Amino acid sequence: MNHVVLHDVRAGFFLMVSLAMLAFICAVAALSAVMRPVRWAESKPAQF
């Protein structure tokens, strides 16, 4: 294979890996944002 083609394949691979990691981090953050109101619902309302 040509050196330029090999470099492009390696760059594409690292780009896909980094995008997958970013998507995983966003999914974990969205899941924690969805699960957080459950704890707020269990707590007693503030007395004013």
SVG drawing of the C-alpha trace seen along z (x, -y; Angstrom):
<svg xmlns="http://www.w3.org/2000/svg" viewBox="-44 -30 49 32">
<polyline fill="none" stroke="black" stroke-width="0.4" points="0.0,0.0 1.0,-3.6 2.3,-5.5 -0.4,-8.2 -3.2,-5.6 -1.9,-3.9 -1.7,-7.2 -5.3,-8.1 -6.6,-4.7 -4.8,-5.1 -6.2,-8.6 -9.7,-7.4 -9.4,-4.6 -8.3,-7.0 -11.1,-9.4 -13.7,-6.6 -12.3,-5.5 -12.4,-9.1 -15.9,-9.6 -17.1,-6.4 -15.5,-7.4 -17.3,-10.8 -20.6,-9.1 -20.1,-6.8 -19.4,-9.7 -22.4,-11.6 -24.6,-8.5 -23.4,-8.1 -24.0,-11.8 -27.5,-11.6 -28.3,-8.5 -27.1,-10.2 -29.2,-13.3 -32.3,-11.1 -31.7,-9.0 -30.9,-12.1 -34.6,-13.3 -35.4,-9.9 -33.3,-10.9 -35.0,-14.4 -38.4,-12.7 -37.5,-10.6 -36.5,-13.5 -39.0,-15.5 -40.2,-18.8 -38.8,-22.0 -41.0,-23.5 -41.5,-27.2"/>
</svg>
